[in-house]
């Protein structure tokens, strides 16, 4: 980052006092040079045209104060340069597997539906891990890699905003937990990170896909991947918007979260199962996962600045020399 600073800014305070000092000196003795000759009749001088020496003499105080101002700026040591922050260490590779089936439209996470609440919390999770590679998998009846592993979190966050319910993405509805988990594990297969993690979020039970969730969990465990599973949704009947002839209407449907399978997946991979029944609880779960999976990073900062005082000191000395030469040379008063 390119920056500018004063290494000795206290001198700038004196710079602020220059106008007061100039006014005080003028009140004490004035800036006009003392005449060398006294005329018995001052009226003789009234009609004399002002010569260039007279006009130039008025600039002598300005040259002097400008030289002093530049000198004070130089003493404040202006510097320009750059500062950098270097990150060293090893981050974590994380794949977020997100259920986008129709049941994620349930309105028990008011004022949002389940998917909107999950998307908001995941966005904060991504923002809090700037040095980790993070990927995104979405699943309904099928599973898709929505974003590959990347440290470009600006791109990832834009991809996250495009995540929608299966129907809005022209996907067949369903909940292929096993396929979503297998897809996430495959994204981490070639990863060389010291820690590889999947965070799988769903509100249902596996009812689609050709991959059994526990088989996918065993494959992830064989690759050394830890899986955190999150079941979301309130138990019992929940409000779900459904299309109708006169627009969407709300109906109540029974939650079908398969907690046993999610617990088994977490246990098989040395992970943890969490349950969230509201947005606050979901946010807390992702904060806990964030605390459990810390990156081993070292941040070091350094800065390099170059002095700019010379660019001010040289003209200050030139102006001071010019003022002295004019005062004691061409503009010198007669003896």
Buried (B, 14 or more C-beta within 10 A) or exposed (E): EEEEBBEEEEBBEBBEEBEEEBEEBEEEEEBEBEEEEEEEEEEEEEEEEEEEEEEEBEBBBEBBBBBBBBBBBBBBBBBEBEEEEEEEEBBBBBBBBBBBBBBBBBBBBEEBBBBBBBBBBBBEBBEEBEBBBBBBBBBBBBBBBBBBBBEEBEEBBEBBEEBBBBBEBEBEBBBBBBBBBBBBBBBBEEBEBEBBBBBBBBBBBBBBBEBBBBEBBBBBBEBEBBBBBBBBBBEEEBBBBEEEEEEEEEEEEEBEBBEEBBBBBBBBBEBBBBBBBBBEBBBBBBBEBBEEBEBEBEEEEEEEBEBBBEEBBEBBBEBBEBBBEBBEEEBEEEE
